[in-house]
């Protein structure tokens, strides 16, 4: 993997990969940029893991892959599902920061193989091998991102590059400390907090930028304000509130910090003027960011005595809601703008966005309605799986079209 350097187009955007490789043969196109195989793999894993968890939960299975069943579910959804999505986005975007060619071809195939081994080997291997294999993918990606961060151009935002290594450390600790329910829960919240901060940091630049371009393109007079001091203040407030939630989710000071961060994020979202949009793909990003606001506010309320808001609802507003809906929205936009998916693929992605938001709503509501808990849980899981299966189907449509030709 000797590094190669090449100047990138001046109009390359930080929000999407600079090199699409769309004129290559099908197999070269598939491994030309990191998001394609990594998004596809994560989508299939996410679609399968949630229904599997529903079966494990209802069947009363006590242990999976050497972990308590609940801990395994958290590990797979936070540290199995999330890293390839973050890696796919960040590794595809880093050429815009560093000026280097993207991770592609055989090195990319090796990364996908490491991730797949981390999902399968722990099911049958002893703990030492399980830890090594499970940690290989996030540590390898962290090494690549740290290299890009060191070699990147000054003045570029590197929030995601700094956050991914934190996710890798939390994934390793979660596997090692999985037998301790309290520590496992803390590490799970750590992974969720990293993802939420990534949404706040990267989404906080991406969403208003795309919104500004869309509104300006149709001559609108009112557009989102440029990134400024208020955005930095909100990001700092969120960066304080989420670690407090990780360490003391039931404390009153955590409730105060989370509530303040949620309100600041709500004002930030309003400043982006999403209600003026007519673009469904950008509205989907606003909806994903709105789930971050909801998750922070529900987490604040759940920490208050007698609020009646279950901590489970707050947690899944951040996971199924913010992470689930924002990942589908970002993946769909990136894949549709950087690949020849066609109208059929775009329609599948639109339905996927609707399904994942509906599924998140049901999952958040389930703990509030104990008498309908299992039915809401099952229906929400079905909608989640449908969303990611539709996204996966949309990604293979260019390959089907290539084969037909």
N, C-alpha and C positions, 0 to 999 in steps of 0.2 A: 504494500500500500504506500509506495513512495508518493509524496505529495506532488501534485502538478499545479501550476498556476496559470491563470488565463484571465484576462480582463473581461468583465461582464458588461452587458449593455447598460448605458447610463440610465435608462428608464426602467431597469429592474426594480420591482417593488419588494419591500421587506415582508409583505404579507404572503407572497407566493414564491415558489421556486423559480430560479432564473433559467433553468435548462429543462425543457420538457422532453426532448428526445422523441417527438411524435412522428418523425419521419423514419424511425428505425423499424426493423421487422418486429413482429409481435413480441418475441421473447426479449429482444433488446429494449423495446418500449417498456415492457413490464418492469425491468430492473434498471431503467434509466434514471429514476429519481426515487428517493426513499419513501415518499408517502404512498406510492401505489401498492407495493406488496405488504408494507407494514399496516396501512389502513385496512387492507383486505383481510389480513390475518387477524387483526384485532376485532374486526366486525364479526367474523365467523366465531371467534372465541366468545365475544360478548353475547352473540345470539344463542350459543349453546349453553354457556355457563349459568345463565339465569334460570331457564327451565330445569336444568339439572339440579340447581340449588333448591328449587321448589320441591322437586321429588325427594331430595335428601332431607329437607326440613319436614315434610309431611310423613315420610317413612320413618323418621326418628333415628337416622344414621348418626352415630356418635362421633366418628373420626374419619377423616379423609386425608390421604397423603401424609400421615403422621401428625396431623393437626386436628384439634377439635373442629367439628363441622362448621360452626359459625366462624371460627378463625380462618378456616380454609376459604370459605365464601368471601370474606373480606379480603383475603390475600389475593385471590384470583381477580376480583373486580377492581381492586385499587392498585395492586402491584403486578398483576398479570395483564389486565385489559388496558390500563392507562399508559404504561411506559411506551408501547409501540406507537400509540397515537401521538404522544408528545414527541417521541423520537422521529416519527415520520414527518411531522410538521417542522421541527427544528432542524433536522438534517437536510431537509429540502430547502429551507430558507437561509441556511448559513452561507451559501455562496454569495448572497447579497451583502453579507457582513465581511467576509474574508477575502473575496475575489478568487476563491479556489473552485475547482470542479467539485460537484456534489458527490457524496458517497453513492456509488452505483456499481452495477455488474456483480462480479463475484464477491467483493467485500460486503455488498448489500445482501446478497444471498446468504452469506455466512451469518450476518446479523439476524436475519429472519430465522435461520436454523438454530441459532443460540436461543432465541425467544421461544421457539417451538419446543426445544429440549427442556427449557425451564418449566413448561406447562405439563409435559408428559413424564419426564424422568422422575420427579418427586412422587408420582403415583406408585412407583415400584422400588425406588432406590433407598438405601439407608441414609440417615441424616447428613453425614459429612458430604457425601456425593450430592445429595439434594440441595444443600446450601450452596455448594460450588456451582452447580448447573443453574440454579435459580438466579444466582447473583451475576452470572456471566454476561447476560444481555445488558442490564442497566449499567454495569460497570464499564463494559466496552463502549456503550453509547456515551457515557460520562467522559471517558477518555477522549473520544472524538470531539465532543463539544468543548471540553476544556482547551484542547489544541486550537479549535477555531476561535475561542474567546481570547486566547493569548495572541493569536496572529491577526485578529480582526482589526478593522479600521477604527480609529477613534471616532467618538460621537455616535456610534451605533448602539441601540438598546440591546442589552444582553440579559434581560431578566430571565428568559426561559433557559438560557445556557447555564445560568447560575442555579436555577431551581432544580434542574434535572438531577445533578449529583446528590442533592438533598433527598430526592425521591429514591435514588439508588441505595443510599445509606438506610433510609427507613424500611425499604423492602428487605434488606439483609437482616436488620434488627427484628423485623416482624417474623421472619422465618426462624431465627434463633430463639426468640422469646415467646414463640407461639403458645407454649404450654402455660404461660402466665396470662390469665384473661385480662387483668388490668393493663399490663404492659402491651399486650397485643392490641387492645383497644386504643391505647395512646399512640402506638405506631400507625394504626389505621387512620386515626384522626390526623396524624402528621402527613400521611400521603394525601388525604383529602384536602388539607390546608395548602399543600404545595400546589395541587391542581387549581384550587380556588384562587390562589395568588397569581398563578399563570393566567387564568381568565381575566383577573383584574388588571394585570400588567400588560399582557399582549393584546387581549380583547379590548382593553381600554384605549389602545391606539388603533387597532384594526377596525373596530365597529364604527367609531366616528369618522375615520378616514374614508371608508367605503360609503358611509351615509353622506358625507360632504360631497364626494364625487358624484353620487347619484342625484342629489338634489341640485347641485350646480349644473349638472348636465341637462336638466330640464328647465333651467332658468329660475329656480327658486331663490327668493331673496333671503330667506332665513335658513342658515346652515349651521351645523355644530361649530362651536368655538374651537380654535386650535388648542392642542395639548398645552397646558400651562400649570401655574402654581396650584390651582385648585385640584387638578388631577393628581399632582404629586402629593398634596396633603391627604387626599382620599386614599391613595395607595399606601401611604405611611400609616394612616389610621387602621386600614385593613391588615397591614403587616403586623400591627400590635395586637389587634383583636383576635386574629386566628391562632397565633401561638398561645394566647390566654385560653382559648377554647380547647386547644390540644391538651394543655396541662391541667386545666381546672374547668371542665365544661359546666359544672353546677355552681360555680362561685358567682356571687353577686357582682364582683368587679368584672368578671367575664361577660355577664349580661349587659353591663353598662357599656363596655367597649364594643361588644358585638352590635348592640342596638345603635350606637353612634355610627359605627362603620356602615351598617345597613342603611341608615338614613342618608349618610353622605353618598353612598353608592346610588341610592334612589335619585337624589338630586343630580348626580352625574349622568345617570341614564336619561333623565328628563332633558338635560342640556343637549342631548344628541338629537332631539326632535324626530324620533322614529315614527311618530304618528303621521308625519308628512310623506312618508315613503310609499311607493307603489311597487317596490321590488320585493318579491317573496323571499329570495335568498338572503337579502340583507335584513329583512324583518325577522328572519329566523335567528340571526345573530343577536338582535335586540331581545328576542324572547329568551335565548340562552343566558344572556347577561341579566335579564330580569329574574331568572331563577337564582342567580347569585345573591341578588337583593333579598329575595324571599328566604333563602337559606340562612343568611346572616340574621335576619329579623326573627325567624323561627328559633334559631339557636339561642338568641337573646331571651326570648320568651320562655323557652324550655328550661332555662337556668333559674327562672323566678319561681318561688314557691307558689303553689296553688294556681299557676297560670293555665293549667289544663292542656298545655302543648307538649306532646310526647317528644322526648329527645330523638326517638327513632324517626319521627316526621321531619325534624330539622336536619338530621344527618342525610336522609334520602332526598331532601330538597337540594342539598349540595351535591349529592352523587347522581341519583337518577335524574334530577332536575338540571342543575347547572352543568355538571360534567357531561351527563348523557346528551342533553339537548345541544349544548355548545359544540361537543365533538362531532355530532352528526351534521350540524350546520356548517362548521368549518371544513370538515372533510368533504361534504357535498360540494361546497363552493370551490374548494381547491381542486378537486377531481374534475368538476365540470368545466372549469376555466383552463385546465392544463391537460385535457385529454379529449379525444373525439367521441364523447359518450352519446351525443345526439339527443334529440328530444325525448326519446324513450327513457334514457338514463336520467335525464333531468326530472321527468315525471316521477320516476321511482324515488329519487332523492326528495322530492317535494312531499310525497306520501310518507317517506321515512321520517321527515321532520315533524309532520303532524302526529305520527304514531308515537314517536319517542316523547313528545310533550304530553300527549294524553296518558301514556303509560306512567310518566313521572307524577302526574296529578293523582292518579289512582294509588300509586305507591305511597305518596305523602299522606293521602287521606286514610289509608288502611288502618294505622294505629289509632286514629280518632274514632273509628267505627268498629269496635271489637266484634260485634255480631256479624259483620260482613267482612271480617279481616281476610279470611282465606280466599273468598271470591274476588275481593279487590286486589289482593296480592297476586293471584293467578292471572287475572285479566291484565293487570299492569305488566306482569312478566311477559305475557303473550304479545302485548303491544311493543314492549322493548325489543323482544326478539325479532318481531316482524320488521321493525325499523332497521335493525342492523342487517337482517337478511336482504331487505330491499336495497340497502346501500351496497352490500356485497354484489348483488345481482347487477346493479348499475355499473360497477367497476369492471365486470367481465364483459359487458356489452361491446366495448371496442375490440376485444379479442374475438368475439363471435363474428362481428362484422368483418374483421380481417380474414377469418377463416372462410367466410362466405365468398369473399372476393378472390 
